[in-house]
Amino acid sequence: MRIDEHPVLTFTRGKKVTFYFDGKKIEGYEGEPIAAALHAAGVKVLRHSHKKNRPRGFYCAIGNCSSCLMVVDGVPNVRVCVEKLREGMQVETQKGRGDLIVED
């Protein structure tokens, strides 16, 4: 599910890392967008719309839409299409609009 060769672009991959999606162990490459790693692992639905519960997938890939909002390491509303993957990340499907984190 990954593009290995392209006529114009070149790909440099980071080291292979492990992260967790909804408690499931998945591998990806350090520095790639979380959404790309999920897509390569077969995860096509990243969230559901809050009003009609329709599935949303990897859409704009530049951080402009809200189709990829997820909870990452406990932080809600992270756009995983532009958030870089790191070893051990905890990525969770976000339910609804997500909770706000209020710091003292």
N, C-alpha and C positions, 0 to 999 in steps of 0.2 A: 504494500500500500504506500510505498515511498517512491518518489522520483529519484532514480539513481543517475540517469544521464539526461542532459538537456543540451540542445544545440547552441544555446547562448549563455546560459547560467552555469556556474560551477558551485559545487556544494562542499563545504568543509564541515565535517561533523565533529562534535565534541566526543568525549568518552561516553561509553554506555553507562547509564545510571538507572537506578530503580526508584520508582515513586509509587504512590498508592492512589487509586481512584475508587471512591466509595468503598474503601477497605480492601480492594483487590490490588495485588502486586502487579505492576506493569513496568516494562523497560522502555527507555527512550534515550535520546542523546542530549547530553548536557548543552544548554544554550539554545536548543530549538524551542519554538513556541510550544507551550503545553498542549494546545489544541492539535498541533501537528502530530505530537506523540500519541495523543488519544486517537486521532483519526487512523494513524498507522496501526494501532492496536485493535481497530475495528469498532471503536466508539464513534457512532455517527450522530447521536442525539446528545447535545451538551446541556440542554435545559428545555423547559416547557414554558410557553407564554403564560403570564400570570392571569390573564382574563379568560382565555378560551382553552388553556392547557394544550396548546398545539406544540408539537416538537420543533425545536430549533437546533440547527447544526452549525458547522463551520461555514460562515457566510462571507463577511467582508475581508477578514484576515489582516486588517489594518487598525483595529481598535475604534472604529467609528460607530458600529451598531451595538446592540445589547444582546445579540444572539448567543454569545459565548460566556456570559457572566456566570462565574462559579465561586465557590468558597475555596480559598487556597491558604493552607496553614492557618485556618481559623478566621481569615479575613474575607468578608463577603464582597460581592460585586467586582471581582477581579476579571478583567478581560483576558481570557486565557489564549486568545489569538496573538497577543503581543507579549505575554508574560513568559520569561525564559525559564526553562526547566532546570531544576537543580536536584541533586541527590536527596532522596528521602522526603520529598514534598508530599503533603497530604492534600489531595484535590477531591472536592466533594460536589455533587450535583446540588445546585442552589434551588431551594423551593421558594416559589413566589418572588417577591422583590428583594429578598435578603434582609437581614437584620443590620441595623446600624450599630457600630461599635462606638460607645461613648467612653472617652478616657477622662480621668480626673485631672 
